[in-house]
Each structure stands twice: as C-alpha cells, then as structure tokens.
Amino acid sequence: MMEVYHREEGFSRSFFHLTPEELAEIFKTADEKASYASWAIRFAADLDGVITVLSGMSILAQMEDNLSYMKDFVHLSESEKNALAQAREALAKIPLIPCTSCNYCAKVCPQHIRIPEELKKTATALS
C-alpha cells in the first residue's frame, strides 16, 4: 500500500514545507473516494507501454481496493493528471535528506565529521 510522505520523529514540523495532510488534501480534493494506493497504481498503469502493474497487498481490503479501479481500468483524466502534477510539485519541495542542521550528531561524531554540511552537499548533488 502506498504511504504518503511521513516525517521522521524528532524533526520539527515547521522544518518541512509540506505536511502529509497537505499532500493528502491534493488527492482528496481531486477524488475524495480514491485511496492513495489507487493514485499510485493508476499512475503506473497509465504510462505508455505498461501492461502489468504489481501491487503489494497484505490484506483482503487492499486486494478489493485494487480490483475496484483496475478491473475495468480507465485512463487518468486531465484533472487527475493535474492533481498528480500538483502532488509532484509539492513533493519536490520536501528536502531529500531532512536535516534541521541542529549539529547534535556532529558534536558527538567520533570521526569529527560535519554531518549537516555533508548532508547538504549530498542533497545538492541529488537534486
């Protein structure tokens, strides 16, 4: 089942530009009945050339949810594609490597590594 972004415990909520609730609101506004998993699977199934989408399911309710929108698959509408684009833009605002730069880890690092600086370098290289 697809999980919406969850922040690590211990990080300040104000550090992140987007909360899981705000991201969820994008999907709920577009289709209040659709599960998060349905958005993920339908996105994948809607891509050109995709003939099979595998979904991890662990309970009957997840299988029933998957079947409800994949049995008679309907391609994404323009409004659904717009919602996915909004979600993609929102997710891009979340730091790849969440770090508050509190420097606590660096203070106790036995190798004296400037961990927050290294994380910023890595995040910059990945973006």
N, C-alpha and C positions, 0 to 999 in steps of 0.2 A: 504494500500500500504506500502511495506517495506521501511523504511528510512535507509539510510546509516548513520553511526555514525556522529553526529553533535556536535561540542564542545559548551560549554556554553559561552555566550557572556561575555567578561571581562577577560577571561583567555588568557594568552599569547600563540600564535600559536606555539612558539618554545618549550613550555612545553610538548606538545604531540608528541609522537614518530611517529604518523601516522595521516595524514590528510584525510578527506573524499575523496579528489581527488585521493590520492594514493590507497585507498581501492577500489574506483570505477575503477581505472586502471586495477586492477587484474581481475575484471569481464569483462570489455570491451576488454581486451586482449584475454580472453578466448572465448568471443562471443559478438561482438560489437552490435548485434541486440537485444540481450536479455535484458529485463527490470530487475531491481533489484528485483521486486516482483516475476518475473519468477524464479529467482535463489532460493528465499526463499520457494516458493510453491513446486517447483520441488524437492528441497532437502527433504522437509517433505514428499512428495508423494513417494519418492524413498526409504524411510525407510521400513524395513521389518515389515509386519503386519499392515501397514497403508492402510486403504481402503477409507478414506474420508479426504480431507483437506478443511477446511473452510477458506475463504478469505474475509476480509473486503473490500468492494467495495462501492464507493460513486458516481461514475460517469460511464457512458456508456463505455468510453475508457478503464477503468480499467477492466470491465467485458470482453470486447473484447480481451484485452491483456491476461487475464486468460484463456479464451477459446482457444486462438491461440496455446497454448502449452499444455493444459490439455485435449482438445477434443480427440486427438489421442496421449495419453501420451507415451512418450519414456523415459525409464530409463536414468539416468545420465551416460555419457560416462566416461571412466577413466580420460580423460583430464579435464572434468568438475569437477569430484571428486577432482582432483589435484588442480584446481582453488579454490574450496571451502576449501580445506586444507590450501592453502596459505592465504586465507582470514581469516580463523580461527586463524592461527598463527599470522597474523598481528593484529587482534582484541585483542588477548591475551596480546599484548604489550601496549594497552591503559589502563591507570590506572582505576580501578573500581570506585574509588571516586576521580575525578580530583580535585586536590588542589595544588596551587603553593606555599603553606606554606608562604604566604606573612604576615600572622599573623594579618591582619587587623581585622578580625572577633573576634579574641581572645582579642584584645586590647579594643574592645567595648562591650564584653560579660559581662552582669551584674552579672553573676554567676562565673566569672573568670575561665571559662573552657578553657583549652588549646586545642582548636578545631583542629588545624592542627595535633597535636600529636594523638588525639583521632581518627581522620580520617585515619591516617596511621595505627594505631592499628586495626581498623575495616577492612581496605583493606587487611592487612596481614592475618587476621583471615579468610577472604572470599576467599583468593587465595590458 
